[in-house]
Amino acid sequence: MTDSIIQSFNKKNSVGLLLLGLLCVFDARVIDFELDVGGKPNDASLKTAWLNGGLINSTLAGLTYGDELIFPNKTFHVMGGIEAHKLTNVILHFEGTIVYDDTLKEWPRNSEGSVLECMSFYDPQNLTLTSSGKALFNGQGTTWWGLPGIGYLVRGEDRPRLLKIVNGVDVLVENIFLQNSPYWTTLFDHMDGLEIRNTDIDARRTHSDEHGVIDITAFNTDGFDVTGKNVWIHDCFVWYQDDTIAVKDGSENMLFEHIEASGVGLTVGSIGNSTVRNI
């Protein structure tokens, strides 16, 4: 069964190469976030975080088939609430660091008052998030976690996820380090064709290599939370204070391998009365 999952990805990659060859007939663009868009690096001010966040949102909204958006090897401070819808055959190339602002009172919220995610994608197809090295997404979760033993009582689960993808088809995430997410690090929801490789996750309050009483208060910082089918996650490192991997209800045909993981648990089915197949 695991061989069939890998074969399906090999088939998808062959199709992807064919599509890549056809891109020459389209006016695909390579866009530099700093030079072409005006993104401002190496400035941790709130004003710049809002500027960069707004520029990312407007740029994502304007991407078309075959475009590649490059974040150069610099540090960009951004405000959360970054969203993109229906990206098709797009590559997001992160060469440096994305640091999310931790001014909680400024964080954007939806009409119901809930915080928006750090970065989310809805209905993407053939989307790639990549780096030639190891890009860093820093969620600055310590501020969101609050005081050990007290922070969870204050904020509960009203915290943003570092990366969320919903209804994705043939998505690749690779060579990214997801650090100190305020809430679950990732949520891949109702996916059909997802590969995650060489992607590391880490959330801790101290530098200790054990889940001590201080670090464990960074609660609900799951690693990979995923639902859907045809999922392959491999060659990753996960260190978290909750589920390292949580496979949720209705999932099938998923392979997890070559993962060094340490957390509170690994959950298949996630919640009682769940049905999953071929995990």
Stockholm file with secondary structure:
# STOCKHOLM 1.0

chainA/1-279         MTDSIIQSFNKKNSVGLLLLGLLCVFDARVIDFELDVGGKPNDASLKTAWLNGGLINSTLAGLTYGDELIFPNKTFHVMGGIEAHKLTNVILHFEGTIVYDDTLKEWPRNSEGSVLECMSFYDPQNLTLTSSGKALFNGQGTTWWGLPGIGYLVRGEDRPRLLKIVNGVDVLVENIFLQNSPYWTTLFDHMDGLEIRNTDIDARRTHSDEHGVIDITAFNTDGFDVTGKNVWIHDCFVWYQDDTIAVKDGSENMLFEHIEASGVGLTVGSIGNSTVRNI
#=GR chainA/1-279 SS CHHHHHHHHHHHHHHHHHHHHHGGGSCCCEEETTTTTCCCCSCCCHHHHHHHHHHHHHHHHHCCTTCEEEECSSEEEECSCEEEECCEEEEEEECSEEEECCCGGGCCBCTTSCBCCSEEEESCEEEEEECSSCEEEECCHHHHHCSTTTHHHHHTTCCCCSEEEESCEEEEEESEEEECCSSCSEEEEEEEEEEEESCEEECCSSSCSSCCTTGGGSTTCCSEEEEEEEEEEEEEEEECSSEEEEECTTCEEEEEEEEEEESSEEEESCSTTCCCBCC
#=GC SS_cons         CHHHHHHHHHHHHHHHHHHHHHGGGSCCCEEETTTTTCCCCSCCCHHHHHHHHHHHHHHHHHCCTTCEEEECSSEEEECSCEEEECCEEEEEEECSEEEECCCGGGCCBCTTSCBCCSEEEESCEEEEEECSSCEEEECCHHHHHCSTTTHHHHHTTCCCCSEEEESCEEEEEESEEEECCSSCSEEEEEEEEEEEESCEEECCSSSCSSCCTTGGGSTTCCSEEEEEEEEEEEEEEEECSSEEEEECTTCEEEEEEEEEEESSEEEESCSTTCCCBCC
//
